[in-house]
Amino acid sequence: MNLNGEIQELQEELKNLRRDLHQIPEVGFEEFKTAKYITSYLEKLGIPYEKDIIGTGIMAEIKGNEGKRRICFRADMDALSVEEKNDVDFKSQHQGRMHACGHDGHMTMVLGLGRYLSNNKSKLKDNVILLFQPAEEGPGGALPMVEAGYLKKYGVDEIYGLHLFPDLPEGKFGVRPGPMMSQTGEFDIYIKGKSGHGAMPHKGIDSVLVAAELITGMQSIVSRTIDPIRPAVLTIGRMEAGERRNVIAKEAVLEGTIRSFHQDVYDTIKSRMEDFAKAVEVMHHCQVEIVFRDMYPAVDNDKLLTEEFIKAQPEGTVEIIDPIMLAEDFSYFQKALPGVFFFLGSGNEEENHCYPLHNDRFNFNERVLGYGLQTYVNILKQRGALIE
């Protein structure tokens, strides 16, 4: 991807921003050093901002000459509870914390957009909002920002966000109109039976057996209840039960996740899980309780803005990808207003930048920061917000 001259000149500054942020990773709603770094940089640029939004969030506005529309670019701020294994001189300085999902890069690209627009204010027609959101990894910062009315306060008309993605080659973009990333939810299943001696199972109610039947039965929900052309996932990833080998287990706990792209599919899965639980209760004279936690809705890209996004990028750089079962709370912004979320490829096997997201060796070549900034500039030009 070719960068314009101004963005090429900003590459070193982008690299330094990313490395500074990479060294101070903080988890959701604890991004205090990160927020201070961002506001300090905005102050240097002379960009007014509002801080302490739902704790550590920040919104900044760069006013255009006409200001008829307000176009927002979002960056997530939080890191993960991961001990970094990269041998680099800008390694995380916070033990047990790492920007293993590229959010340091996301923040850098939005800060870089602030720098670029500050240098080109005479060319900016519409207002641009820079949104720095805490806690994307959990428990989720997008919904509280929407519920607190900040999108309405700033009069945002459309919103864009990206995610670095090592599954795509460096410099390529992945996007699709409509549902692109899944709705997600978590569940815990609590089983209460009756303990007894393992040699006399007829005198107990075996929670391990109940758990096994639930696991086996629930796997048929997607395969036998859901339309096969409407993707869905039900995964039980953890089970805990029993005290010792010769004791009938009194209690068991199952933990899992649900993923889908459509609300009716998601609701059907939950309903059928409850049906299985009731049936097993009757069969085994036990108690089964399911606790659901509905998490993020599906990332659903606005079709018109996605077409505009594709037109804005150089020919051959955009791939229409298949829907992916990962989740993103950017979807809450899209519930409130039109938006596009897309992937920016960071994969480069020759440079060993092939580790997946959330891996303790995730890294990327910082030239992709310029690609992301160029993409944002291209969007503004395509939308008529920034003149040549």
ChimeraX attribute file (.defattr): number of C-alpha atoms within 10 A of each C-alpha:
attribute: neighborCount
match mode: 1-to-1
recipient: residues
	/A:1	16
	/A:2	11
	/A:3	14
	/A:4	11
	/A:5	8
	/A:6	12
	/A:7	22
	/A:8	16
	/A:9	12
	/A:10	16
	/A:11	20
	/A:12	14
	/A:13	15
	/A:14	25
	/A:15	18
	/A:16	14
	/A:17	21
	/A:18	23
	/A:19	19
	/A:20	18
	/A:21	24
	/A:22	25
	/A:23	19
	/A:24	23
	/A:25	31
	/A:26	25
	/A:27	20
	/A:28	23
	/A:29	20
	/A:30	17
	/A:31	22
	/A:32	18
	/A:33	13
	/A:34	24
	/A:35	22
	/A:36	14
	/A:37	16
	/A:38	20
	/A:39	19
	/A:40	12
	/A:41	16
	/A:42	17
	/A:43	12
	/A:44	9
	/A:45	16
	/A:46	13
	/A:47	18
	/A:48	14
	/A:49	16
	/A:50	12
	/A:51	17
	/A:52	11
	/A:53	17
	/A:54	16
	/A:55	16
	/A:56	22
	/A:57	24
	/A:58	21
	/A:59	22
	/A:60	20
	/A:61	19
	/A:62	21
	/A:63	21
	/A:64	20
	/A:65	14
	/A:66	11
	/A:67	15
	/A:68	12
	/A:69	17
	/A:70	21
	/A:71	23
	/A:72	23
	/A:73	21
	/A:74	23
	/A:75	25
	/A:76	28
	/A:77	34
	/A:78	30
	/A:79	28
	/A:80	23
	/A:81	17
	/A:82	18
	/A:83	17
	/A:84	22
	/A:85	13
	/A:86	13
	/A:87	8
	/A:88	9
	/A:89	8
	/A:90	15
	/A:91	18
	/A:92	22
	/A:93	13
	/A:94	16
	/A:95	12
	/A:96	13
	/A:97	22
	/A:98	32
	/A:99	31
	/A:100	25
	/A:101	22
	/A:102	26
	/A:103	25
	/A:104	26
	/A:105	29
	/A:106	24
	/A:107	26
	/A:108	27
	/A:109	28
	/A:110	24
	/A:111	24
	/A:112	24
	/A:113	23
	/A:114	24
	/A:115	21
	/A:116	18
	/A:117	21
	/A:118	17
	/A:119	12
	/A:120	13
	/A:121	14
	/A:122	12
	/A:123	16
	/A:124	23
	/A:125	21
	/A:126	21
	/A:127	22
	/A:128	27
	/A:129	25
	/A:130	23
	/A:131	26
	/A:132	26
	/A:133	29
	/A:134	31
	/A:135	23
	/A:136	22
	/A:137	18
	/A:138	16
	/A:139	14
	/A:140	20
	/A:141	27
	/A:142	24
	/A:143	19
	/A:144	14
	/A:145	18
	/A:146	15
	/A:147	12
	/A:148	12
	/A:149	12
	/A:150	16
	/A:151	21
	/A:152	13
	/A:153	8
	/A:154	17
	/A:155	15
	/A:156	19
	/A:157	16
	/A:158	21
	/A:159	25
	/A:160	22
	/A:161	19
	/A:162	24
	/A:163	22
	/A:164	25
	/A:165	25
	/A:166	23
	/A:167	17
	/A:168	19
	/A:169	18
	/A:170	22
	/A:171	23
	/A:172	19
	/A:173	27
	/A:174	23
	/A:175	24
	/A:176	24
	/A:177	19
	/A:178	16
	/A:179	21
	/A:180	25
	/A:181	27
	/A:182	26
	/A:183	28
	/A:184	23
	/A:185	20
	/A:186	17
	/A:187	18
	/A:188	18
	/A:189	20
	/A:190	18
	/A:191	24
	/A:192	20
	/A:193	23
	/A:194	17
	/A:195	19
	/A:196	18
	/A:197	14
	/A:198	16
	/A:199	10
	/A:200	11
	/A:201	16
	/A:202	11
	/A:203	13
	/A:204	17
	/A:205	21
	/A:206	27
	/A:207	27
	/A:208	21
	/A:209	15
	/A:210	24
	/A:211	24
	/A:212	13
	/A:213	14
	/A:214	20
	/A:215	16
	/A:216	11
	/A:217	14
	/A:218	22
	/A:219	15
	/A:220	13
	/A:221	20
	/A:222	19
	/A:223	12
	/A:224	10
	/A:225	12
	/A:226	16
	/A:227	11
	/A:228	10
	/A:229	6
	/A:230	11
	/A:231	17
	/A:232	23
	/A:233	19
	/A:234	21
	/A:235	16
	/A:236	19
	/A:237	9
	/A:238	10
	/A:239	16
	/A:240	13
	/A:241	17
	/A:242	17
	/A:243	12
	/A:244	9
	/A:245	9
	/A:246	13
	/A:247	17
	/A:248	27
	/A:249	26
	/A:250	20
	/A:251	24
	/A:252	21
	/A:253	20
	/A:254	20
	/A:255	17
	/A:256	16
	/A:257	18
	/A:258	23
	/A:259	27
	/A:260	27
	/A:261	26
	/A:262	17
	/A:263	11
	/A:264	10
	/A:265	20
	/A:266	22
	/A:267	12
	/A:268	15
	/A:269	22
	/A:270	18
	/A:271	13
	/A:272	16
	/A:273	19
	/A:274	16
	/A:275	13
	/A:276	17
	/A:277	25
	/A:278	15
	/A:279	13
	/A:280	19
	/A:281	18
	/A:282	11
	/A:283	10
	/A:284	14
	/A:285	13
	/A:286	20
	/A:287	18
	/A:288	25
	/A:289	15
	/A:290	17
	/A:291	11
	/A:292	15
	/A:293	13
	/A:294	14
	/A:295	19
	/A:296	22
	/A:297	25
	/A:298	28
	/A:299	30
	/A:300	25
	/A:301	23
	/A:302	20
	/A:303	16
	/A:304	12
	/A:305	19
	/A:306	20
	/A:307	13
	/A:308	16
	/A:309	23
	/A:310	22
	/A:311	14
	/A:312	19
	/A:313	19
	/A:314	12
	/A:315	9
	/A:316	10
	/A:317	15
	/A:318	21
	/A:319	14
	/A:320	12
	/A:321	15
	/A:322	12
	/A:323	17
	/A:324	15
	/A:325	19
	/A:326	14
	/A:327	22
	/A:328	23
	/A:329	24
	/A:330	29
	/A:331	25
	/A:332	22
	/A:333	21
	/A:334	21
	/A:335	15
	/A:336	17
	/A:337	15
	/A:338	19
	/A:339	26
	/A:340	30
	/A:341	26
	/A:342	23
	/A:343	23
	/A:344	26
	/A:345	23
	/A:346	27
	/A:347	24
	/A:348	18
	/A:349	12
	/A:350	7
	/A:351	10
	/A:352	13
	/A:353	18
	/A:354	20
	/A:355	19
	/A:356	16
	/A:357	17
	/A:358	16
	/A:359	17
	/A:360	20
	/A:361	20
	/A:362	21
	/A:363	24
	/A:364	23
	/A:365	14
	/A:366	17
	/A:367	16
	/A:368	23
	/A:369	28
	/A:370	27
	/A:371	24
	/A:372	26
	/A:373	25
	/A:374	24
	/A:375	23
	/A:376	23
	/A:377	21
	/A:378	20
	/A:379	22
	/A:380	20
	/A:381	17
	/A:382	17
	/A:383	16
	/A:384	13
	/A:385	24
	/A:386	22
	/A:387	13
	/A:388	7
